[in-house]
């Protein structure tokens, strides 16, 4: 799979959010998210998964990827911030 990424640097945004840690319930955590719009060619059109080797633990970390439209992502982000 040959990928090409073109980043639109004029769309850069930094978002700072405080929320309870998902890993450590009760711990207030500062999340800093850097966002840009990018065009990526060469990706599969359907859902796919990747496997990241974990030599010390054995096996691999499997991540499943799914495509979403930008409106759906923004809506979910807004709902999470409202909590």
Biopython code that builds the backbone (N, CA, C, O; Angstrom):
import numpy as np
from Bio.PDB.StructureBuilder import StructureBuilder

atoms = [
    (1, "UNK", "N", (0.854, -1.165, 0.000)),
    (1, "UNK", "CA", (0.000, 0.000, 0.000)),
    (1, "UNK", "C", (0.911, 1.244, 0.000)),
    (1, "UNK", "O", (1.657, 1.463, 0.954)),
    (2, "UNK", "N", (0.851, 2.041, -1.048)),
    (2, "UNK", "CA", (1.651, 3.266, -1.168)),
    (2, "UNK", "C", (0.768, 4.457, -0.829)),
    (2, "UNK", "O", (-0.213, 4.733, -1.520)),
    (3, "UNK", "N", (1.130, 5.171, 0.259)),
    (3, "UNK", "CA", (0.340, 6.311, 0.713)),
    (3, "UNK", "C", (1.023, 7.617, 0.353)),
    (3, "UNK", "O", (2.250, 7.717, 0.343)),
    (4, "UNK", "N", (0.204, 8.616, 0.059)),
    (4, "UNK", "CA", (0.706, 9.973, -0.134)),
    (4, "UNK", "C", (-0.172, 10.901, 0.686)),
    (4, "UNK", "O", (-1.397, 10.868, 0.567)),
    (5, "UNK", "N", (0.454, 11.735, 1.526)),
    (5, "UNK", "CA", (-0.280, 12.643, 2.405)),
    (5, "UNK", "C", (0.045, 14.081, 2.015)),
    (5, "UNK", "O", (1.210, 14.464, 1.908)),
    (6, "UNK", "N", (-1.005, 14.867, 1.804)),
    (6, "UNK", "CA", (-0.853, 16.297, 1.542)),
    (6, "UNK", "C", (-1.573, 17.040, 2.655)),
    (6, "UNK", "O", (-2.790, 16.925, 2.798)),
    (7, "UNK", "N", (-0.814, 17.813, 3.453)),
    (7, "UNK", "CA", (-1.363, 18.532, 4.600)),
    (7, "UNK", "C", (-1.632, 19.984, 4.216)),
    (7, "UNK", "O", (-0.792, 20.643, 3.604)),
    (8, "UNK", "N", (-2.812, 20.471, 4.583)),
    (8, "UNK", "CA", (-3.168, 21.879, 4.380)),
    (8, "UNK", "C", (-2.833, 22.620, 5.669)),
    (8, "UNK", "O", (-3.658, 22.672, 6.581)),
    (9, "UNK", "N", (-1.631, 23.195, 5.756)),
    (9, "UNK", "CA", (-1.166, 23.821, 7.002)),
    (9, "UNK", "C", (-2.004, 25.039, 7.398)),
    (9, "UNK", "O", (-1.970, 25.450, 8.558)),
    (10, "UNK", "N", (-2.749, 25.618, 6.466)),
    (10, "UNK", "CA", (-3.587, 26.780, 6.812)),
    (10, "UNK", "C", (-4.782, 26.384, 7.678)),
    (10, "UNK", "O", (-5.468, 27.252, 8.217)),
    (11, "UNK", "N", (-5.037, 25.077, 7.816)),
    (11, "UNK", "CA", (-6.185, 24.611, 8.604)),
    (11, "UNK", "C", (-5.792, 24.196, 10.023)),
    (11, "UNK", "O", (-6.626, 23.681, 10.767)),
    (12, "UNK", "N", (-4.540, 24.412, 10.403)),
    (12, "UNK", "CA", (-4.063, 23.987, 11.727)),
    (12, "UNK", "C", (-4.894, 24.617, 12.845)),
    (12, "UNK", "O", (-5.153, 25.820, 12.852)),
    (13, "UNK", "N", (-5.307, 23.756, 13.799)),
    (13, "UNK", "CA", (-6.005, 24.202, 15.011)),
    (13, "UNK", "C", (-5.456, 23.423, 16.192)),
    (13, "UNK", "O", (-5.170, 22.230, 16.084)),
    (14, "UNK", "N", (-5.312, 24.106, 17.323)),
    (14, "UNK", "CA", (-4.930, 23.431, 18.561)),
    (14, "UNK", "C", (-6.127, 23.519, 19.498)),
    (14, "UNK", "O", (-6.639, 24.604, 19.772)),
    (15, "UNK", "N", (-6.565, 22.363, 19.986)),
    (15, "UNK", "CA", (-7.690, 22.301, 20.905)),
    (15, "UNK", "C", (-7.188, 21.799, 22.257)),
    (15, "UNK", "O", (-6.500, 20.781, 22.335)),
    (16, "UNK", "N", (-7.539, 22.522, 23.317)),
    (16, "UNK", "CA", (-7.167, 22.112, 24.669)),
    (16, "UNK", "C", (-8.442, 21.744, 25.403)),
    (16, "UNK", "O", (-9.417, 22.496, 25.403)),
    (17, "UNK", "N", (-8.418, 20.584, 26.023)),
    (17, "UNK", "CA", (-9.617, 20.067, 26.680)),
    (17, "UNK", "C", (-9.221, 19.432, 28.008)),
    (17, "UNK", "O", (-8.211, 18.733, 28.098)),
    (18, "UNK", "N", (-10.022, 19.681, 29.030)),
    (18, "UNK", "CA", (-9.819, 19.042, 30.323)),
    (18, "UNK", "C", (-10.946, 18.040, 30.526)),
    (18, "UNK", "O", (-12.116, 18.372, 30.336)),
    (19, "UNK", "N", (-10.602, 16.827, 30.906)),
    (19, "UNK", "CA", (-11.604, 15.794, 31.109)),
    (19, "UNK", "C", (-11.054, 14.760, 32.088)),
    (19, "UNK", "O", (-9.853, 14.709, 32.355)),
    (20, "UNK", "N", (-11.945, 13.953, 32.608)),
    (20, "UNK", "CA", (-11.526, 12.858, 33.481)),
    (20, "UNK", "C", (-10.837, 11.801, 32.637)),
    (20, "UNK", "O", (-11.335, 11.424, 31.576)),
    (21, "UNK", "N", (-9.704, 11.328, 33.101)),
    (21, "UNK", "CA", (-8.937, 10.324, 32.382)),
    (21, "UNK", "C", (-9.742, 9.045, 32.201)),
    (21, "UNK", "O", (-10.404, 8.578, 33.129)),
    (22, "UNK", "N", (-9.679, 8.484, 30.995)),
    (22, "UNK", "CA", (-10.352, 7.205, 30.748)),
    (22, "UNK", "C", (-9.546, 6.059, 31.370)),
    (22, "UNK", "O", (-10.111, 5.037, 31.758)),
    (23, "UNK", "N", (-8.235, 6.235, 31.462)),
    (23, "UNK", "CA", (-7.373, 5.192, 32.018)),
    (23, "UNK", "C", (-7.327, 5.211, 33.537)),
    (23, "UNK", "O", (-7.182, 4.170, 34.179)),
    (24, "UNK", "N", (-7.453, 6.417, 34.111)),
    (24, "UNK", "CA", (-7.380, 6.585, 35.559)),
    (24, "UNK", "C", (-8.599, 7.386, 36.026)),
    (24, "UNK", "O", (-8.504, 8.600, 36.205)),
    (25, "UNK", "N", (-9.733, 6.728, 36.223)),
    (25, "UNK", "CA", (-10.959, 7.431, 36.631)),
    (25, "UNK", "C", (-10.712, 8.322, 37.848)),
    (25, "UNK", "O", (-10.073, 7.918, 38.819)),
    (26, "UNK", "N", (-11.240, 9.549, 37.767)),
    (26, "UNK", "CA", (-11.084, 10.501, 38.851)),
    (26, "UNK", "C", (-9.915, 11.450, 38.662)),
    (26, "UNK", "O", (-9.834, 12.468, 39.349)),
    (27, "UNK", "N", (-9.009, 11.141, 37.747)),
    (27, "UNK", "CA", (-7.852, 11.989, 37.506)),
    (27, "UNK", "C", (-8.182, 12.996, 36.406)),
    (27, "UNK", "O", (-8.449, 12.610, 35.268)),
    (28, "UNK", "N", (-8.164, 14.299, 36.748)),
    (28, "UNK", "CA", (-8.403, 15.340, 35.757)),
    (28, "UNK", "C", (-7.192, 15.411, 34.838)),
    (28, "UNK", "O", (-6.055, 15.492, 35.303)),
    (29, "UNK", "N", (-7.436, 15.381, 33.551)),
    (29, "UNK", "CA", (-6.364, 15.300, 32.567)),
    (29, "UNK", "C", (-6.502, 16.412, 31.539)),
    (29, "UNK", "O", (-7.610, 16.757, 31.129)),
    (30, "UNK", "N", (-5.380, 16.966, 31.129)),
    (30, "UNK", "CA", (-5.362, 17.974, 30.073)),
    (30, "UNK", "C", (-4.991, 17.286, 28.765)),
    (30, "UNK", "O", (-3.928, 16.677, 28.652)),
    (31, "UNK", "N", (-5.874, 17.390, 27.785)),
    (31, "UNK", "CA", (-5.643, 16.821, 26.463)),
    (31, "UNK", "C", (-5.382, 17.965, 25.488)),
    (31, "UNK", "O", (-6.144, 18.931, 25.446)),
    (32, "UNK", "N", (-4.321, 17.862, 24.713)),
    (32, "UNK", "CA", (-4.028, 18.853, 23.682)),
    (32, "UNK", "C", (-4.092, 18.131, 22.343)),
    (32, "UNK", "O", (-3.337, 17.194, 22.085)),
    (33, "UNK", "N", (-5.012, 18.590, 21.499)),
    (33, "UNK", "CA", (-5.228, 17.961, 20.205)),
    (33, "UNK", "C", (-4.817, 18.941, 19.105)),
    (33, "UNK", "O", (-5.257, 20.091, 19.086)),
    (34, "UNK", "N", (-3.983, 18.479, 18.208)),
    (34, "UNK", "CA", (-3.550, 19.274, 17.065)),
    (34, "UNK", "C", (-4.287, 18.735, 15.842)),
    (34, "UNK", "O", (-4.231, 17.538, 15.558)),
    (35, "UNK", "N", (-4.975, 19.615, 15.120)),
    (35, "UNK", "CA", (-5.763, 19.167, 13.971)),
    (35, "UNK", "C", (-5.362, 19.924, 12.712)),
    (35, "UNK", "O", (-5.090, 21.125, 12.740)),
    (36, "UNK", "N", (-5.334, 19.190, 11.620)),
    (36, "UNK", "CA", (-5.146, 19.773, 10.291)),
    (36, "UNK", "C", (-6.010, 18.982, 9.318)),
    (36, "UNK", "O", (-6.358, 17.828, 9.572)),
    (37, "UNK", "N", (-6.343, 19.603, 8.230)),
    (37, "UNK", "CA", (-6.997, 18.869, 7.147)),
    (37, "UNK", "C", (-5.894, 18.292, 6.269)),
    (37, "UNK", "O", (-4.896, 18.954, 5.985)),
    (38, "UNK", "N", (-6.089, 17.064, 5.850)),
    (38, "UNK", "CA", (-5.101, 16.417, 4.995)),
    (38, "UNK", "C", (-5.819, 15.537, 3.982)),
    (38, "UNK", "O", (-6.907, 15.019, 4.233)),
    (39, "UNK", "N", (-5.187, 15.389, 2.852)),
    (39, "UNK", "CA", (-5.677, 14.481, 1.820)),
    (39, "UNK", "C", (-4.704, 13.322, 1.752)),
    (39, "UNK", "O", (-3.501, 13.517, 1.583)),
    (40, "UNK", "N", (-5.229, 12.115, 1.884)),
    (40, "UNK", "CA", (-4.393, 10.920, 1.857)),
    (40, "UNK", "C", (-4.869, 10.035, 0.713)),
    (40, "UNK", "O", (-6.044, 9.675, 0.638)),
    (41, "UNK", "N", (-3.955, 9.695, -0.166)),
    (41, "UNK", "CA", (-4.297, 8.791, -1.267)),
    (41, "UNK", "C", (-3.648, 7.437, -1.005)),
    (41, "UNK", "O", (-2.594, 7.352, -0.375)),
    (42, "UNK", "N", (-4.285, 6.390, -1.492)),
    (42, "UNK", "CA", (-3.742, 5.044, -1.358)),
    (42, "UNK", "C", (-4.312, 4.250, -0.199)),
    (42, "UNK", "O", (-3.870, 3.128, 0.051)),
    (43, "UNK", "N", (-5.286, 4.806, 0.518)),
    (43, "UNK", "CA", (-5.910, 4.077, 1.632)),
    (43, "UNK", "C", (-7.031, 3.180, 1.113)),
    (43, "UNK", "O", (-7.632, 3.473, 0.080)),
    (44, "UNK", "N", (-7.315, 2.091, 1.826)),
    (44, "UNK", "CA", (-8.446, 1.249, 1.443)),
    (44, "UNK", "C", (-9.747, 2.033, 1.549)),
    (44, "UNK", "O", (-9.857, 2.928, 2.387)),
    (45, "UNK", "N", (-10.715, 1.722, 0.733)),
    (45, "UNK", "CA", (-12.000, 2.415, 0.752)),
    (45, "UNK", "C", (-12.948, 1.859, 1.813)),
    (45, "UNK", "O", (-13.917, 2.522, 2.184)),
    (46, "UNK", "N", (-12.681, 0.663, 2.297)),
    (46, "UNK", "CA", (-13.553, 0.041, 3.295)),
    (46, "UNK", "C", (-12.817, -0.066, 4.632)),
    (46, "UNK", "O", (-11.650, 0.309, 4.738)),
    (47, "UNK", "N", (-13.505, -0.577, 5.641)),
    (47, "UNK", "CA", (-12.908, -0.757, 6.957)),
    (47, "UNK", "C", (-11.686, -1.672, 6.841)),
    (47, "UNK", "O", (-11.642, -2.561, 5.991)),
    (48, "UNK", "N", (-10.691, -1.440, 7.713)),
    (48, "UNK", "CA", (-9.501, -2.284, 7.706)),
    (48, "UNK", "C", (-8.897, -2.299, 9.101)),
    (48, "UNK", "O", (-9.335, -1.561, 9.983)),
    (49, "UNK", "N", (-7.884, -3.146, 9.297)),
    (49, "UNK", "CA", (-7.218, -3.209, 10.595)),
    (49, "UNK", "C", (-5.713, -3.267, 10.399)),
    (49, "UNK", "O", (-5.208, -3.731, 9.376)),
    (50, "UNK", "N", (-5.008, -2.773, 11.428)),
    (50, "UNK", "CA", (-3.554, -2.829, 11.433)),
    (50, "UNK", "C", (-3.104, -3.597, 12.667)),
    (50, "UNK", "O", (-3.831, -3.680, 13.658)),
    (51, "UNK", "N", (-1.906, -4.155, 12.599)),
    (51, "UNK", "CA", (-1.345, -4.925, 13.708)),
    (51, "UNK", "C", (0.012, -4.326, 14.063)),
    (51, "UNK", "O", (0.933, -4.332, 13.246)),
    (52, "UNK", "N", (0.130, -3.805, 15.293)),
    (52, "UNK", "CA", (1.379, -3.222, 15.762)),
    (52, "UNK", "C", (2.050, -4.220, 16.699)),
    (52, "UNK", "O", (1.513, -4.517, 17.766)),
    (53, "UNK", "N", (3.226, -4.749, 16.315)),
    (53, "UNK", "CA", (3.903, -5.759, 17.143)),
    (53, "UNK", "C", (4.194, -5.244, 18.552)),
    (53, "UNK", "O", (4.563, -4.084, 18.737)),
    (54, "UNK", "N", (4.024, -6.122, 19.541)),
    (54, "UNK", "CA", (4.323, -5.825, 20.946)),
    (54, "UNK", "C", (5.341, -6.841, 21.440)),
    (54, "UNK", "O", (4.977, -7.801, 22.118)),
    (55, "UNK", "N", (6.637, -6.637, 21.102)),
    (55, "UNK", "CA", (7.670, -7.629, 21.423)),
    (55, "UNK", "C", (7.762, -7.976, 22.902)),
    (55, "UNK", "O", (7.929, -9.147, 23.245)),
    (56, "UNK", "N", (7.658, -6.983, 23.789)),
    (56, "UNK", "CA", (7.806, -7.252, 25.223)),
    (56, "UNK", "C", (6.614, -8.010, 25.788)),
    (56, "UNK", "O", (6.764, -8.805, 26.715)),
    (57, "UNK", "N", (5.431, -7.765, 25.233)),
    (57, "UNK", "CA", (4.221, -8.416, 25.728)),
    (57, "UNK", "C", (3.856, -9.652, 24.919)),
    (57, "UNK", "O", (3.092, -10.501, 25.378)),
    (58, "UNK", "N", (4.397, -9.745, 23.730)),
    (58, "UNK", "CA", (4.025, -10.832, 22.825)),
    (58, "UNK", "C", (2.780, -10.461, 22.042)),
    (58, "UNK", "O", (1.939, -9.703, 22.526)),
    (59, "UNK", "N", (2.663, -10.982, 20.857)),
    (59, "UNK", "CA", (1.495, -10.699, 20.035)),
    (59, "UNK", "C", (1.564, -9.318, 19.423)),
    (59, "UNK", "O", (2.640, -8.759, 19.208)),
    (60, "UNK", "N", (0.378, -8.780, 19.146)),
    (60, "UNK", "CA", (0.323, -7.450, 18.549)),
    (60, "UNK", "C", (-0.933, -6.720, 19.001)),
    (60, "UNK", "O", (-1.909, -7.326, 19.443)),
    (61, "UNK", "N", (-0.874, -5.395, 18.874)),
    (61, "UNK", "CA", (-2.015, -4.547, 19.176)),
    (61, "UNK", "C", (-2.787, -4.360, 17.876)),
    (61, "UNK", "O", (-2.268, -3.776, 16.925)),
    (62, "UNK", "N", (-4.015, -4.848, 17.832)),
    (62, "UNK", "CA", (-4.837, -4.734, 16.631)),
    (62, "UNK", "C", (-5.717, -3.497, 16.754)),
    (62, "UNK", "O", (-6.433, -3.333, 17.742)),
    (63, "UNK", "N", (-5.661, -2.626, 15.743)),
    (63, "UNK", "CA", (-6.503, -1.434, 15.680)),
    (63, "UNK", "C", (-7.407, -1.561, 14.473)),
    (63, "UNK", "O", (-6.938, -1.806, 13.362)),
    (64, "UNK", "N", (-8.705, -1.394, 14.688)),
    (64, "UNK", "CA", (-9.670, -1.454, 13.597)),
    (64, "UNK", "C", (-10.043, -0.037, 13.196)),
    (64, "UNK", "O", (-10.364, 0.793, 14.047)),
    (65, "UNK", "N", (-10.001, 0.237, 11.896)),
    (65, "UNK", "CA", (-10.241, 1.575, 11.366)),
    (65, "UNK", "C", (-11.541, 1.588, 10.574)),
    (65, "UNK", "O", (-11.871, 0.638, 9.864)),
    (66, "UNK", "N", (-12.269, 2.691, 10.716)),
    (66, "UNK", "CA", (-13.519, 2.861, 9.986)),
    (66, "UNK", "C", (-13.592, 4.323, 9.537)),
    (66, "UNK", "O", (-13.120, 5.216, 10.240)),
    (67, "UNK", "N", (-14.174, 4.556, 8.390)),
    (67, "UNK", "CA", (-14.291, 5.912, 7.856)),
    (67, "UNK", "C", (-15.569, 6.569, 8.345)),
    (67, "UNK", "O", (-16.626, 5.938, 8.382)),
    (68, "UNK", "N", (-15.472, 7.841, 8.721)),
    (68, "UNK", "CA", (-16.635, 8.621, 9.147)),
    (68, "UNK", "C", (-16.605, 9.959, 8.419)),
    (68, "UNK", "O", (-15.539, 10.456, 8.055)),
    (69, "UNK", "N", (-17.772, 10.530, 8.213)),
    (69, "UNK", "CA", (-17.790, 11.845, 7.581)),
    (69, "UNK", "C", (-17.459, 12.900, 8.633)),
    (69, "UNK", "O", (-17.689, 12.674, 9.821)),
    (70, "UNK", "N", (-16.923, 14.052, 8.217)),
    (70, "UNK", "CA", (-16.493, 15.089, 9.178)),
    (70, "UNK", "C", (-17.613, 15.564, 10.098)),
    (70, "UNK", "O", (-17.362, 15.851, 11.269)),
    (71, "UNK", "N", (-18.833, 15.652, 9.596)),
    (71, "UNK", "CA", (-19.946, 16.123, 10.424)),
    (71, "UNK", "C", (-20.190, 15.177, 11.599)),
    (71, "UNK", "O", (-20.438, 15.630, 12.716)),
    (72, "UNK", "N", (-20.124, 13.879, 11.357)),
    (72, "UNK", "CA", (-20.326, 12.885, 12.414)),
    (72, "UNK", "C", (-19.243, 13.005, 13.484)),
    (72, "UNK", "O", (-19.533, 12.901, 14.676)),
    (73, "UNK", "N", (-18.012, 13.220, 13.067)),
    (73, "UNK", "CA", (-16.899, 13.340, 14.008)),
    (73, "UNK", "C", (-17.067, 14.593, 14.866)),
    (73, "UNK", "O", (-16.902, 14.540, 16.085)),
    (74, "UNK", "N", (-17.393, 15.718, 14.233)),
    (74, "UNK", "CA", (-17.582, 16.973, 14.972)),
    (74, "UNK", "C", (-18.745, 16.858, 15.955)),
    (74, "UNK", "O", (-18.668, 17.374, 17.070)),
    (75, "UNK", "N", (-19.825, 16.181, 15.543)),
    (75, "UNK", "CA", (-20.983, 16.006, 16.424)),
    (75, "UNK", "C", (-20.609, 15.189, 17.653)),
    (75, "UNK", "O", (-20.989, 15.537, 18.771)),
    (76, "UNK", "N", (-19.866, 14.107, 17.451)),
    (76, "UNK", "CA", (-19.440, 13.278, 18.582)),
    (76, "UNK", "C", (-18.510, 14.058, 19.506)),
    (76, "UNK", "O", (-18.586, 13.920, 20.727)),
    (77, "UNK", "N", (-17.639, 14.873, 18.932)),
    (77, "UNK", "CA", (-16.715, 15.678, 19.734)),
    (77, "UNK", "C", (-17.509, 16.688, 20.575)),
    (77, "UNK", "O", (-17.209, 16.884, 21.753)),
    (78, "UNK", "N", (-18.511, 17.323, 19.980)),
    (78, "UNK", "CA", (-19.318, 18.297, 20.692)),
    (78, "UNK", "C", (-20.104, 17.638, 21.829)),
    (78, "UNK", "O", (-20.217, 18.212, 22.912)),
    (79, "UNK", "N", (-20.641, 16.450, 21.596)),
    (79, "UNK", "CA", (-21.366, 15.732, 22.628)),
    (79, "UNK", "C", (-20.454, 15.359, 23.794)),
    (79, "UNK", "O", (-20.852, 15.459, 24.954)),
    (80, "UNK", "N", (-19.245, 14.935, 23.487)),
    (80, "UNK", "CA", (-18.300, 14.562, 24.534)),
    (80, "UNK", "C", (-17.918, 15.772, 25.369)),
    (80, "UNK", "O", (-17.762, 15.661, 26.586)),
    (81, "UNK", "N", (-17.763, 16.940, 24.726)),
    (81, "UNK", "CA", (-17.396, 18.158, 25.464)),
    (81, "UNK", "C", (-18.535, 18.672, 26.328)),
    (81, "UNK", "O", (-18.302, 19.383, 27.306)),
    (82, "UNK", "N", (-19.783, 18.313, 25.970)),
    (82, "UNK", "CA", (-20.940, 18.786, 26.724)),
    (82, "UNK", "C", (-21.120, 18.020, 28.032)),
    (82, "UNK", "O", (-21.847, 18.472, 28.916)),
    (83, "UNK", "N", (-20.472, 16.875, 28.163)),
    (83, "UNK", "CA", (-20.640, 16.037, 29.362)),
    (83, "UNK", "C", (-19.928, 16.617, 30.555)),
    (83, "UNK", "O", (-19.969, 16.038, 31.641)),
]
sb = StructureBuilder()
sb.init_structure("model")
sb.init_model(0)
sb.init_chain("A")
sb.init_seg("    ")
for serial, (resi, resn, name, xyz) in enumerate(atoms, 1):
    if name == "N":
        sb.init_residue(resn, " ", resi, " ")
    sb.init_atom(name, np.array(xyz, "f"), 0.0, 1.0, " ", f" {name:<3s}", serial, name[0])
structure = sb.get_structure()
